[in-house]
């Protein structure tokens, strides 16, 4: 990652395609996390039960 500096102030950043894709993935993950903030947590036991029910179909 390289910074583009003009008159002592950062004006932009040059990223590789791989770095850009990783940032997009991170942003997507944070968006999902924020949208689920108010959901009730599920215990491990409950998740196992749900997965077992799903496997029957």
Protein Blocks (a to p, Z undefined) as FASTA:
>chain_A
ZZddeehiafbdcddfklmmmmmmmmmmmmmmmmmmmpccddfklmmmmmmmmmmZZ
